[in-house]
Amino acid sequence: MTLADFKATIAQSSPPDVGAPLRALWHDARGEWDAAHSVAQDIDDATGAWIHAYLHRKEGDLGNAGYWYQRARQPVATDSLDAEWARIATTLL
């Protein structure tokens, strides 16, 4: 699946058959922050931490985001939220 293919699924009523990390990003792209956060909380690895960091950055909780970036072993993002979302999704695809 390409990034364009994944983005095209956002208009669908249910997520595509993908793993939890991409499902969290799918919910986020639909404006479903709580659902995205719920999925991300159950991913207990660096990928889950990265998504968690992104979500808290989006929420505006930069202190919490910084903690999760550290757990993800990722630099604190300073680019746009859209760019970070695409970077995470591309990495996972």
C-alpha positions as CSV (number, residue, x, y, z in Angstrom):
1,M,0.0,0.0,0.0
2,T,1.3,3.4,-0.9
3,L,0.8,6.6,1.1
4,A,-1.7,7.8,-1.5
5,D,-3.6,4.5,-1.2
6,F,-3.6,4.8,2.6
7,K,-4.8,8.4,2.5
8,A,-7.6,7.4,0.1
9,T,-9.0,5.0,2.8
10,I,-9.6,7.9,5.2
11,A,-12.9,8.7,3.5
12,Q,-14.1,5.1,4.2
13,S,-16.3,4.3,7.2
14,S,-13.9,1.8,8.7
15,P,-10.1,1.5,8.7
16,P,-8.3,-0.7,6.2
17,D,-6.9,-4.0,7.3
18,V,-3.7,-2.6,8.7
19,G,-1.8,-3.0,12.0
20,A,-2.5,-0.9,15.1
21,P,0.1,1.9,14.3
22,L,-1.5,2.7,10.9
23,R,-5.0,2.3,12.4
24,A,-4.1,5.0,15.0
25,L,-2.9,7.3,12.2
26,W,-6.1,6.6,10.2
27,H,-8.2,7.7,13.2
28,D,-6.1,10.8,13.6
29,A,-6.5,11.8,10.0
30,R,-10.3,11.5,10.4
31,G,-10.2,13.9,13.4
32,E,-10.8,11.1,15.9
33,W,-8.0,12.0,18.3
34,D,-9.4,10.0,21.2
35,A,-9.7,6.8,19.1
36,A,-6.2,7.4,17.8
37,H,-4.8,7.9,21.3
38,S,-6.6,4.8,22.5
39,V,-5.0,2.7,19.8
40,A,-1.6,4.2,20.3
41,Q,-1.7,3.6,24.1
42,D,-1.9,-0.2,23.4
43,I,1.2,-0.2,21.2
44,D,4.1,-0.9,23.6
45,D,7.1,-0.3,21.4
46,A,9.0,2.6,19.9
47,T,6.5,2.9,17.0
48,G,3.7,3.3,19.5
49,A,5.7,5.9,21.4
50,W,6.4,7.9,18.2
51,I,2.7,8.0,17.4
52,H,1.9,8.8,21.0
53,A,4.4,11.7,20.8
54,Y,2.9,13.0,17.6
55,L,-0.6,12.9,19.1
56,H,0.4,14.8,22.2
57,R,2.2,17.4,20.0
58,K,-1.0,17.8,18.0
59,E,-2.9,18.2,21.3
60,G,-0.5,20.9,22.3
61,D,0.9,19.0,25.3
62,L,4.6,19.5,24.4
63,G,6.0,18.3,27.7
64,N,4.2,15.0,27.3
65,A,5.1,14.8,23.6
66,G,8.8,15.3,24.5
67,Y,8.6,12.3,26.9
68,W,7.2,10.1,24.2
69,Y,9.7,11.3,21.6
70,Q,12.4,10.3,24.0
71,R,10.8,6.8,24.5
72,A,10.5,6.5,20.7
73,R,14.2,7.5,20.2
74,Q,13.0,10.1,17.8
75,P,14.0,13.8,17.7
76,V,11.3,16.2,18.7
77,A,9.5,17.1,15.5
78,T,9.5,20.8,14.5
79,D,8.0,20.5,11.1
80,S,4.2,20.7,10.4
81,L,1.9,18.1,11.9
82,D,0.9,17.0,8.4
83,A,4.5,16.4,7.5
84,E,5.1,14.4,10.6
85,W,2.0,12.3,10.0
86,A,3.1,11.6,6.5
87,R,6.6,10.7,7.7
88,I,5.3,8.3,10.3
89,A,2.8,6.7,7.8
90,T,5.5,6.4,5.1
91,T,7.9,4.7,7.6
92,L,5.2,2.2,8.6
93,L,4.0,1.5,5.0
